[in-house]
Amino acid sequence: MSLINEHFLLLSNNYLFSEIAKRVNAFKADNPHRKVISLGIGDVTRPLPEASIEAMTRAVREMADTRTFRGYGPEHGYDFLIEAVIRNDYLPRGVKLSPAEVFVSDGAKSDCGNIGDILSTENSIGVTDPVYPVYIDSNVMCGRAGTPTADGWSNVIYMPCTAENAFKPQIPNRHIDLLYLCYPNNPMGVVLSKEELKQWVDYALANDSIILFDAAYEAYIQDPAIPHSIYEIPGAKKCAIEFRSFSKTAGFTGVRCGYTIVPEELTAATKSGERISLNRLWNRRQCTKFNGTSYITQRGAEAIYTPEGKAQVKQTISYYMDNARLMREGFAKLGIEAHGGENAPYIWLKTPQGLSSWQFFDKLLTTANIVTTPGVGFGPSGEGYVRLTAFGRKEDCREAMERMCSVG
């Protein structure tokens, strides 16, 4: 008899964004003449940088010529992109990396979900609450999250992020093996100062913990004092893995490209106490389960580091952050409590009149025809909030703010 992985049966029937899509599609079917503005799912709307388009076009032509055609590439990524990443994303911030520490992938979401392959299912997990659902669901799938409880999962330590603590988690007063941190944060749009991030690195070093640091939105940081990489903190290479993405930086959500940094000095223990390089294990995992990101895609990613590419990416990010400003100012005029949107492309909006997250989602959809994301979908502490993204078209953001005036 063939058996299934029964951990999958513990997952909720619908992924958060699948449930949102279901409700929105049902509303559209019943109201075909209404214009629905989506500020919910964090997908981009601006086109790829022209520098990337030109680079990918050249790469396609190379694939059409037997002299320049390329088949399987290196599983960890082509040297030209890895070197561009190190030279542009890390060296200017005083972070030295070797090419062997950079692993190009098809996006941060994949790597955040797959990193657990090289870590014991007996490890305890710490997550901010609210939290990006993939962190939890990927651990449920392999059994590391434990069993369902009234408040979440038995092997997951939730670190509440609420208005009372400025939506920043407290340093744990107990040992946690694996810590998921996402900054700039999705969904709340907040950031950590260098001093605050140092406290987490100090905790991880003192407790022999590993920080899984999702920096997918680092390009949106506007404050020059805020760190873009956890490796700007001394000692972080001994305790942290960092995930990066070109999806929101350069509009690669439909192209798929990102990278993960696994420092060579980062180790974890066997049950007998032997220290093992996680870089070596991740390389082995990728070589077995991943055939590499396409050559065409990697040439497109490399192009964002050219002078033209940098200028085009900066223009796109400014466009989205201006959307965030429009929404922040609009909510301020309406007297609605809103957070984020200053160093991240997300707005964390308080629901009015004691409405639950899903109730306010439904009210905005049916009354103002605006799609948001219910905060409770990110965890228990997300109840009473909805998330909005700044990735829409500017005219839609303006119209959405006008419509919000009609919502009591």
Secondary structure, DSSP 4 states (H G I P E B T S, - for coil): -----GGGGGS-SS-HHHHHHHHHHHHHHH-TTSPPEE-SS----SPPPHHHHHHHHHHHHHHTSTTT---S--TT--HHHHHHHIIIIIGGGT----GGGEEEES-HHHHHHHGGGGS-TTS-EEEEES--HHHHHHHHHHTTT-SB-SSSBTTEEEEE--GGGTT-PPPPSS--SEEEEESS-TTT-----HHHHHHHHHHHHHHT-EEEEE-TTGGG---TTS-SSGGGSTTGGGTEEEEEESHHHHSGGGT--EEEE--TT-EEE-TT--EEEHHHHHHHHHHHH-----HHHHHHHHHTTSHHHHHHHHHHHHHHHHHHHHHHHHHHHHT--EEE-SSSSEEEEEPSTT--HHHHHHHIIIII-EE-EEGGGG-GGGTTEEEEES-S-HHHHHHHHHHHTT--
